[in-house]
Each structure stands twice: as C-alpha cells, then as structure tokens.
Amino acid sequence: MHVLALCGSLRQQSRSLALLQAMRTLAPGRLDFTLFTGLGELPLFNPDLEPCAPSPVQALWSAVTQADALVIASPEYAHGVTGTIKNTLDWLVGLVPFTDKPVAVLNPSHRAQHADDALREILRTMNAQLIPEACLRIPVTACELNAEALASDPALSPLIRSALAALESFHANSLPRQGES
C-alpha cells in the first residue's frame, strides 16, 4: 500500500511535519509511506495553467495518482486551513484520480478545531473518501518533540499507530476478494 503524506505547513520545524515524519517512522514495512515535499513550489492555483501545468503541479498529480491513500496534517491559521493546503487541494479539484481517494486527516492541535472541520468539508466536497477511524486529533502543537520523540512517546505513538492501522484496514477491506471482479 502506497500512502502519500501532505503537510499544510512549510515551516522546517512544523509540528504537522514532525507528526507526518513520526507516522512514516512508525509505518509498518508493508506500507510505502512517502512525504510529498514540493507543496511550496506549487504556483498559486490558476485553472488557465492546467492544460500545460508547471512541473511541480505535474509532480503532485503524479504522486496523488500513484497513491492508494493520502494523509494530511495541517495547522490552523486564523480559524482556517493554511494557504499551502488550500492551494494544494485547489490543484487537485479537477484531478480525476483524486475522486474517491481514501484520505486520513490528522489534526495536530491540542485545541483548534475550525481548520480541521473546514479541511474535512473541502475534502468531502472534492469527493475524497474520508476514513473516520484514521481522522484523529493527535495534539503535538503544544509540545517540543521532534519526529523521533513523537514516534516513541507513550501517549502519542498509540494514536499514530491507530491511524496507520485504520488506513491499512480500510485498504484491505476495499480490495476485491479472490474470485471477485
């Protein structure tokens, strides 16, 4: 199973990024967990550019198309989604392979809920298939732990593993059984 992670923050010391990196660390070997690192290179969304999309957009489209599922972690800015994640999703609106793509949303905040609700609504509008058991609040914004420490933290590690297990379970249950077409 190939999982593509998208981080809604461009900060090098982002807690959302650390959370996704911890998830990659904890991902079992049967999961190919890739963090897409080109979101900061995407131009502002402009539908006129879609027919001849710039290479960063094409790289995003290719990565999303190849992924079996997406994981998104993004902070909340001023009660909303970040411009980074909104611009990314705007580039995916017309991408047919995104339709019905399984998605997990990780809320890294210990208290903010507005952006998480808005992000889920945007994804539902785009016909993403949210995996409820993999959409979790994993409160890392108030801590100073790096990815390795998050992966070994006794309170946070089980939450991260739970989201990974939900992704795997969803994927396993959506595969056709032997003899089915």
N, C-alpha and C positions, 0 to 999 in steps of 0.2 A: 504494500500500500504506500502510495506516494502522497505525503502531506506537505502542502506549501503554506508557510507562515508569512503573514503580512503584519508589519509593525506600523502603527499610526503615528509614531514619533520619530523624528530624525536625529534626536539627541544621542550622542555616543553613550551617555550614562543613563539612558532611559530605563525606567523600571519596567515598562512594557517590553522593551527589547530584552532585558535581563530575564523576564518571565519566559519569553519565547526561547531564549537560549537554554534556560533550565529545562524547558519542555523537550528541546532537542536532546539534551544530555540524558534525560530520563526515558526517551523513546526507546522501546524495545528494538532489537536488531531487525526484526521483520518490518519495521516502519522506516521508510526513507523520508526523513524529516528535513526539509530544506527551507532556509530563511531567505526570502527574496530581498536583496539588498539595493535594488535600483529605484525605490519609490521616490527618492529625492531627485532623480534625473528625469522624471516624467514632466513634460511640459504641462501647463495648465490645460485642462480639457477644452478641446475645440472640435466639434463634430466635423468641421471642414477638413481637419487633418486626418480623419480616419481612413480615407481611401489610400493615402500614402503615409501611413503612420510612421513617426520617427522610430528609430531603433530601440529606445528604451520602452516605448509602448509595445512594440512587437515582442520584445523580450518578456514583458509582463503577460501579454496574451498567450505566448507560447508556454510559459510556466504554469499559468492557470489552466490552460487546455490539457496539459500533461498531468496535472494533479488529480488525485482521486478525491481529495478533500482540502479545505482551507482552514487555517486557524488565524484569527485576527485578534491582536491585543492592541489597544489604543487608549491613550489617556483621554480625559475630558478637559476641554478648554472652554471656559466661559459658558458652561452648561451645554456644550455641543461637541460634535465629533471634530477631530482635528482636520485642518485643511488637507493635510497629507492623505489621510484615509478617504476623505470625501473625493478628492481628485482621483485617487486610485480607483475607487468604485465608479466614478463617472466614466473612466476609460473602459470599464468592464460592462457597462449597461448594454451595449449592443453586441457583446461577445456571446454568440450562441452557446459555446461550450460551458459558459458560466451558469446557464439556466439549469436549475435543479442540482447544482453542485452542493454537496454536503459542506456545511460551514459550522465551525465552533467559534464562539466569541468569548474571549476572556476579558473580564472587567478587572483591571489591576488596582482599582481604587478601593480604599477601605471605607469610603463614604459616598462617593459620587455615583449617581445613577442615571442622570439625564442623557449623557452621551451613549451609555450602554443601551438604553431604551431606543434612542434615535438610530443608533447603528443597526440594531435588530430590525427596526421598521424599514430602514433603507434596504437591508438585505432581503426582507420579505417582499418588498415592492419589486425587487430585481429577480424574484423567483428563486432565490437561494433556498436550499433545504437546511434550515437550522436544525442542529442536533441538540435538543433541550438538555440532555444529560451531559453534554460537552460544553455547554454555555454556562460558565461559572464565574463567580466573583472570587478572585484569588488576590487578596489585599497585600500588594507589595509596594505601593506608592509611599507608604509611611516608613519603610524600612531602608536600610543602607546596605542590604545584602547584594552581593554580586550573583551571577548566574549559578556558579558552583555552590555557593552557600544556599541559594534558594532551592536547588535540587536536593540538598541534603537536610534542609530544615524540617524538623519533625511535624510542624503544623502545616507547612505549605506543600511539601513533597507529596503527601497523600492526595491533595486536591489536584495537583498537576497530573499525577498518575491516574486519577479518576477520569479526568478529561481525555487523556490518551486512551484509556480503556473504552470509554464511550465512543470515541472515534473508530476504534478497531471493531467494536461490536456492531456499530451501525454499518460499517463497510462489509463485514462478514455476513450480516443479515440481508444486505442488498444484492449480494452476488447471486446469480442463478445457481440453483442446486443442480447436481449432476443429473442428467436426463431431462432437465427443463430447457426450454428455449427462450 
